[in-house]
Amino acid sequence: MGGPFGTALAGNTSFLENQRMFLTRNGYLEETFFTFSLSPIRAEDGSIGGLFHPVTETTATMLAERRTRALRDLSGALEGVGEAQGLGPAVVQALEPFAFDVPLLMFYELDERAQCYRLRAHRGLGQQAQQQMARLPLEADGPRPVRQAVRAPGMTLVDAMPSSLASQRCGPYEEPSARAVMLPITVPGGGPPPVLLVVAASPRLPFDEGYRNFLQLLASSVAGLLGSVRALEDERRRAAALAEIDRAKTAFFSNVSHEFRTPLTLLLGPLEDALQKGETLPPAVHEQLSLAHRNAQRLLKLVNSLLDFSRIEAGRAQVAFEPVDWPP
């Protein structure tokens, strides 16, 4: 404050906007923001007789803007995420610059076989806390009320912090957090939520309605990201299945065509030999053999077309260019 006061005492107005200050109020050290100015008050002789010092608290506005930026950056966390396993680290990285609102974050994925949630990504956990919080059983109660969290919609408060969290600093602050929330990330289809977020609340902010709404929106954003990643995975699986069907279809056409071509070749040979002796055959017999030969040729042409199609599908067809006289 010495600089702004000195400027004002020298006769110039100073203005400081949205300054972060930690004030002891409401029973704890609280993060606040203030905008204030210092203007000199002139006495009758022109000297500085006093200072005009209006102060406006902007805490609510600054917190709202900061949390809006966090949600905006989180919505872009899907870029570069190719599968669901990469979503946890992407979410943690996106929220890393917002440690004042999300000082401690744990991203859990459901392990249905082991009936538990496993820690896949985190920020702010010490070594002891990582070991204690690495696995959350589905039926856990007490300081880790997982059973209540996965069965109740919305967030579940954790007022009794586990010992490893109650004894370590919370994000950028020296003191530990006294409260955390569990946020189940649900998707359509029923069953336990596939993802569980555990967020420690800032020890220097009131856990009011604005803070709760921010955490709810954070969970909704993660749910949207999870749905998008799963949709991409489903699309890739469908594309792979269609490619496998195409390969099976090509192999089927190729095999069937070869199976048809061999007996057709054996059939056409005797027919052609018999037709070469047309002068010795009765007219009715010659006509029937000619009909059989034409139909066999037509079928062979169809089989050859199937073989050509299978070669094109497999990428083995060779293009041959020939000059032609295009009619005017």
DOKOLZA-183364 format. One record per residue (C-alpha): x, y, z; residue in three letters. Coordinates in nm, 2 decimals, padded with zeros to 4 digits. Each point is the difference from the previous one (the first is absolute). Example, Ala and Ser with C-alpha at 12.3 -4.5 7.8 and 13.67 -1.06 7.14 Angstrom:
2
NODE      X      Y      Z nufi
NODE  01.23 -00.45  00.78  Ala
NODE  00.14  00.34 -00.07  Ser
END
This chain:
328
NODE      X      Y      Z nufi
NODE  00.00  00.00  00.00  Met
NODE  00.30  00.23  00.04  Gly
NODE  00.03  00.07 -00.37  Gly
NODE -00.36  00.10 -00.07  Pro
NODE -00.01  00.22  00.32  Phe
NODE  00.33  00.16 -00.09  Gly
NODE -00.14  00.08 -00.35  Thr
NODE -00.31  00.15  00.15  Ala
NODE  00.20  00.21  00.25  Leu
NODE  00.20  00.13 -00.29  Ala
NODE -00.32  00.14 -00.15  Gly
NODE -00.09 -00.27 -00.25  Asn
NODE -00.29 -00.24  00.00  Thr
NODE  00.08 -00.37  00.00  Ser
NODE -00.24 -00.28 -00.09  Phe
NODE  00.04 -00.37  00.08  Leu
NODE -00.25 -00.25 -00.15  Glu
NODE -00.10 -00.35  00.12  Asn
NODE  00.29 -00.04  00.24  Gln
NODE  00.01 -00.34  00.18  Arg
NODE  00.01  00.03  00.37  Met
NODE -00.02 -00.26  00.28  Phe
NODE -00.21  00.13  00.28  Leu
NODE -00.08 -00.16  00.34  Thr
NODE -00.37  00.01  00.00  Arg
NODE -00.28 -00.25  00.06  Asn
NODE  00.23 -00.19  00.23  Gly
NODE  00.27 -00.09 -00.26  Tyr
NODE  00.25  00.16 -00.24  Leu
NODE -00.21  00.06 -00.31  Glu
NODE  00.10  00.08 -00.36  Glu
NODE -00.16  00.33 -00.10  Thr
NODE  00.03  00.25 -00.28  Phe
NODE -00.03  00.38  00.03  Phe
NODE  00.01  00.30 -00.24  Thr
NODE  00.11  00.33  00.16  Phe
NODE  00.14  00.34 -00.08  Ser
NODE  00.19  00.27  00.19  Leu
NODE -00.06  00.36 -00.09  Ser
NODE  00.15  00.30  00.17  Pro
NODE -00.22  00.25  00.18  Ile
NODE  00.13  00.35 -00.03  Arg
NODE -00.01  00.25  00.29  Ala
NODE -00.08  00.37 -00.05  Glu
NODE  00.37  00.08 -00.04  Asp
NODE  00.04 -00.27 -00.27  Gly
NODE  00.18 -00.25  00.22  Ser
NODE -00.11 -00.36  00.04  Ile
NODE -00.24  00.01  00.29  Gly
NODE -00.12 -00.36 -00.03  Gly
NODE -00.07 -00.30 -00.22  Leu
NODE -00.32 -00.13 -00.15  Phe
NODE  00.01 -00.38  00.01  His
NODE -00.31 -00.17 -00.14  Pro
NODE  00.01 -00.39  00.01  Val
NODE -00.23 -00.23 -00.19  Thr
NODE  00.01 -00.38  00.05  Glu
NODE  00.00 -00.20 -00.33  Thr
NODE  00.04 -00.35  00.15  Thr
NODE -00.32 -00.14 -00.15  Ala
NODE  00.07  00.14 -00.35  Thr
NODE  00.36 -00.12  00.00  Met
NODE -00.09 -00.35  00.12  Leu
NODE -00.27 -00.03 -00.26  Ala
NODE  00.23  00.10 -00.28  Glu
NODE  00.28 -00.23  00.12  Arg
NODE -00.24 -00.30  00.02  Arg
NODE -00.15  00.08 -00.34  Thr
NODE  00.36 -00.02 -00.15  Arg
NODE  00.05 -00.33  00.18  Ala
NODE -00.31 -00.15 -00.15  Leu
NODE  00.09  00.14 -00.35  Arg
NODE  00.35 -00.15  00.01  Asp
NODE -00.14 -00.33  00.13  Leu
NODE -00.24 -00.02 -00.30  Ser
NODE  00.31  00.00 -00.23  Gly
NODE  00.17 -00.28  00.18  Ala
NODE -00.13 -00.25 -00.25  Leu
NODE  00.24  00.11 -00.27  Glu
NODE  00.27 -00.27 -00.04  Gly
NODE -00.19 -00.25  00.22  Val
NODE -00.03 -00.32 -00.21  Gly
NODE -00.15 -00.23  00.26  Glu
NODE -00.17  00.00  00.34  Ala
NODE  00.32 -00.09  00.18  Gln
NODE  00.15  00.34 -00.10  Gly
NODE -00.29  00.21  00.13  Leu
NODE  00.12  00.01  00.37  Gly
NODE  00.34  00.15 -00.07  Pro
NODE -00.16  00.24 -00.25  Ala
NODE -00.25  00.12  00.26  Val
NODE  00.27  00.04  00.27  Val
NODE  00.22  00.20 -00.24  Gln
NODE -00.28  00.23 -00.11  Ala
NODE -00.08  00.09  00.36  Leu
NODE  00.36  00.04  00.12  Glu
NODE  00.00  00.38 -00.04  Pro
NODE -00.31  00.03  00.22  Phe
NODE  00.15 -00.13  00.33  Ala
NODE -00.17  00.28  00.20  Phe
NODE -00.34 -00.15 -00.08  Asp
NODE  00.11 -00.37 -00.05  Val
NODE  00.30 -00.03  00.23  Pro
NODE -00.02 -00.38  00.01  Leu
NODE -00.15 -00.23 -00.27  Leu
NODE -00.02 -00.38 -00.03  Met
NODE -00.14 -00.17 -00.31  Phe
NODE -00.12 -00.36  00.06  Tyr
NODE -00.11 -00.26 -00.25  Glu
NODE -00.23 -00.30  00.08  Leu
NODE  00.15 -00.34  00.02  Asp
NODE -00.31 -00.22 -00.01  Glu
NODE  00.19 -00.33  00.05  Arg
NODE  00.16  00.12  00.32  Ala
NODE -00.31  00.20  00.11  Gln
NODE  00.19  00.31  00.06  Cys
NODE  00.12  00.33 -00.14  Tyr
NODE  00.37  00.04 -00.09  Arg
NODE  00.19  00.32 -00.01  Leu
NODE  00.10  00.08 -00.36  Arg
NODE  00.11  00.37  00.03  Ala
NODE  00.04  00.25  00.27  His
NODE  00.15  00.34  00.10  Arg
NODE  00.10  00.11  00.34  Gly
NODE  00.04 -00.34  00.17  Leu
NODE  00.30 -00.08  00.21  Gly
NODE  00.17 -00.34 -00.01  Gln
NODE -00.18 -00.13  00.32  Gln
NODE -00.34  00.13 -00.13  Ala
NODE  00.05 -00.17 -00.34  Gln
NODE  00.05 -00.34  00.18  Gln
NODE -00.30  00.05  00.22  Gln
NODE -00.23  00.13 -00.27  Met
NODE  00.11 -00.22 -00.29  Ala
NODE -00.30 -00.23  00.04  Arg
NODE -00.36  00.08  00.11  Leu
NODE -00.22 -00.31  00.06  Pro
NODE -00.36  00.04 -00.13  Leu
NODE -00.14 -00.07  00.34  Glu
NODE  00.24  00.23  00.19  Ala
NODE -00.15  00.22  00.27  Asp
NODE  00.13  00.23  00.27  Gly
NODE  00.25  00.26 -00.12  Pro
NODE -00.03 -00.14 -00.35  Arg
NODE -00.38 -00.03 -00.06  Pro
NODE  00.02 -00.16 -00.34  Val
NODE -00.31 -00.21  00.05  Arg
NODE -00.21  00.32  00.07  Gln
NODE  00.16  00.19 -00.29  Ala
NODE -00.07 -00.25 -00.27  Val
NODE -00.36 -00.05  00.11  Arg
NODE -00.09  00.37  00.05  Ala
NODE -00.04  00.25 -00.28  Pro
NODE  00.22  00.31  00.01  Gly
NODE  00.29  00.05  00.23  Met
NODE  00.08 -00.17  00.33  Thr
NODE  00.17  00.20  00.27  Leu
NODE  00.30 -00.14  00.18  Val
NODE  00.03  00.19  00.33  Asp
NODE  00.22 -00.25  00.18  Ala
NODE  00.31  00.00 -00.22  Met
NODE  00.22 -00.32 -00.01  Pro
NODE  00.31  00.04  00.22  Ser
NODE  00.25  00.03 -00.29  Ser
NODE -00.20  00.29 -00.14  Leu
NODE -00.07  00.17  00.33  Ala
NODE  00.38  00.02  00.07  Ser
NODE  00.12  00.14 -00.33  Gln
NODE -00.01  00.35 -00.15  Arg
NODE -00.28  00.06 -00.25  Cys
NODE  00.13  00.12 -00.33  Gly
NODE  00.15  00.35  00.02  Pro
NODE -00.08  00.04  00.36  Tyr
NODE  00.19 -00.11  00.31  Glu
NODE -00.31 -00.12  00.19  Glu
NODE -00.19 -00.32 -00.09  Pro
NODE -00.35  00.00 -00.13  Ser
NODE -00.28 -00.07  00.24  Ala
NODE -00.25 -00.11 -00.26  Arg
NODE -00.01 -00.20 -00.33  Ala
NODE -00.27 -00.11 -00.23  Val
NODE -00.06 -00.32 -00.20  Met
NODE -00.14  00.05 -00.35  Leu
NODE -00.13 -00.31 -00.18  Pro
NODE  00.02  00.03 -00.38  Ile
NODE -00.29 -00.19 -00.14  Thr
NODE -00.08 -00.11 -00.35  Val
NODE -00.32 -00.15 -00.15  Pro
NODE -00.03 -00.37  00.04  Gly
NODE -00.03 -00.05  00.38  Gly
NODE  00.25 -00.16  00.23  Gly
NODE  00.26  00.16  00.22  Pro
NODE  00.14  00.33 -00.13  Pro
NODE  00.31 -00.08 -00.22  Pro
NODE  00.19  00.30  00.14  Val
NODE  00.02  00.15  00.35  Leu
NODE  00.15  00.35  00.07  Leu
NODE  00.12  00.09  00.34  Val
NODE  00.07  00.38  00.04  Val
NODE  00.13  00.16  00.32  Ala
NODE -00.16  00.34  00.06  Ala
NODE  00.23  00.30  00.05  Ser
NODE  00.06  00.07  00.37  Pro
NODE  00.00  00.38 -00.08  Arg
NODE -00.34  00.02 -00.17  Leu
NODE -00.35 -00.03  00.14  Pro
NODE -00.17 -00.32 -00.11  Phe
NODE -00.31  00.19 -00.12  Asp
NODE -00.25 -00.05 -00.27  Glu
NODE  00.23  00.15 -00.26  Gly
NODE  00.27 -00.25  00.08  Tyr
NODE -00.24 -00.29  00.00  Arg
NODE -00.14  00.10 -00.34  Asn
NODE  00.35  00.03 -00.14  Phe
NODE  00.08 -00.36  00.11  Leu
NODE -00.33 -00.12 -00.15  Gln
NODE  00.08  00.16 -00.33  Leu
NODE  00.35 -00.15  00.01  Leu
NODE -00.15 -00.35  00.04  Ala
NODE -00.24  00.07 -00.28  Ser
NODE  00.28  00.11 -00.23  Ser
NODE  00.20 -00.32  00.08  Val
NODE -00.31 -00.21 -00.06  Ala
NODE -00.03  00.17 -00.35  Gly
NODE  00.37 -00.07 -00.07  Leu
NODE -00.04 -00.36  00.10  Leu
NODE -00.31 -00.05 -00.22  Gly
NODE  00.19  00.16 -00.29  Ser
NODE  00.30 -00.23  00.05  Val
NODE -00.22 -00.31  00.02  Arg
NODE -00.18  00.11 -00.31  Ala
NODE  00.33  00.02 -00.19  Leu
NODE  00.10 -00.34  00.13  Glu
NODE -00.33 -00.15 -00.11  Asp
NODE  00.04  00.16 -00.35  Glu
NODE  00.35 -00.15 -00.03  Arg
NODE -00.13 -00.34  00.10  Arg
NODE -00.28  00.03 -00.25  Arg
NODE  00.25  00.10 -00.28  Ala
NODE  00.22 -00.30  00.09  Ala
NODE -00.29 -00.23  00.00  Ala
NODE -00.11  00.13 -00.34  Leu
NODE  00.35 -00.04 -00.14  Ala
NODE  00.01 -00.36  00.13  Glu
NODE -00.34 -00.07 -00.17  Ile
NODE  00.14  00.14 -00.32  Asp
NODE  00.30 -00.22  00.02  Arg
NODE -00.22 -00.31  00.07  Ala
NODE -00.22  00.10 -00.29  Lys
NODE  00.29  00.03 -00.24  Thr
NODE  00.15 -00.33  00.12  Ala
NODE -00.35 -00.16 -00.05  Phe
NODE -00.04  00.13 -00.35  Phe
NODE  00.35 -00.11 -00.09  Ser
NODE -00.05 -00.35  00.13  Asn
NODE -00.35 -00.05 -00.14  Val
NODE  00.11  00.13 -00.34  Ser
NODE  00.29 -00.24 -00.01  His
NODE -00.23 -00.29  00.10  Glu
NODE -00.24  00.09 -00.28  Phe
NODE  00.27  00.06 -00.26  Arg
NODE  00.16 -00.34  00.01  Thr
NODE -00.32 -00.21 -00.07  Pro
NODE -00.11  00.26 -00.26  Leu
NODE  00.33 -00.05 -00.18  Thr
NODE -00.04 -00.37  00.01  Leu
NODE -00.35  00.03 -00.13  Leu
NODE  00.08  00.24 -00.29  Leu
NODE  00.28 -00.22 -00.14  Gly
NODE -00.23 -00.30 -00.09  Pro
NODE -00.27  00.24 -00.13  Leu
NODE  00.24  00.17 -00.23  Glu
NODE  00.14 -00.34 -00.12  Asp
NODE -00.35 -00.12 -00.07  Ala
NODE -00.10  00.32 -00.19  Leu
NODE  00.31 -00.03 -00.23  Gln
NODE -00.17 -00.32 -00.13  Lys
NODE -00.31  00.18 -00.09  Gly
NODE -00.04 -00.17 -00.34  Glu
NODE -00.04 -00.34  00.16  Thr
NODE -00.25  00.11  00.26  Leu
NODE -00.38  00.01 -00.04  Pro
NODE -00.12  00.37 -00.02  Pro
NODE -00.20 -00.03  00.32  Ala
NODE  00.30 -00.13  00.19  Val
NODE  00.23  00.27 -00.15  His
NODE -00.25  00.27  00.11  Glu
NODE -00.02 -00.13  00.35  Gln
NODE  00.38 -00.02  00.03  Leu
NODE  00.03  00.36 -00.14  Ser
NODE -00.25  00.12  00.26  Leu
NODE  00.20 -00.18  00.28  Ala
NODE  00.32  00.15 -00.13  His
NODE -00.13  00.36 -00.01  Arg
NODE -00.14 -00.03  00.36  Asn
NODE  00.33 -00.14  00.12  Ala
NODE  00.19  00.28 -00.16  Gln
NODE -00.24  00.25  00.16  Arg
NODE  00.06 -00.15  00.34  Leu
NODE  00.37 -00.01 -00.05  Leu
NODE -00.01  00.37 -00.09  Lys
NODE -00.18  00.07  00.33  Leu
NODE  00.26 -00.21  00.19  Val
NODE  00.28  00.20 -00.16  Asn
NODE -00.17  00.32  00.10  Ser
NODE -00.02 -00.12  00.36  Leu
NODE  00.37 -00.08 -00.01  Leu
NODE  00.08  00.34 -00.15  Asp
NODE -00.21  00.16  00.28  Phe
NODE  00.19 -00.19  00.27  Ser
NODE  00.33  00.11 -00.15  Arg
NODE -00.10  00.36  00.00  Ile
NODE -00.13 -00.02  00.36  Glu
NODE  00.34 -00.16  00.10  Ala
NODE  00.19  00.26 -00.19  Gly
NODE  00.16 -00.26 -00.23  Arg
NODE -00.15  00.13 -00.33  Ala
NODE  00.24  00.13 -00.25  Gln
NODE -00.12  00.28 -00.23  Val
NODE  00.08 -00.02 -00.37  Ala
NODE -00.05  00.30 -00.22  Phe
NODE -00.07 -00.04 -00.37  Glu
NODE -00.07  00.27 -00.26  Pro
NODE -00.34  00.01 -00.15  Val
NODE -00.18  00.20 -00.27  Asp
NODE -00.27  00.19  00.18  Trp
NODE -00.30  00.05 -00.22  Pro
NODE -00.08  00.36 -00.09  Pro
END
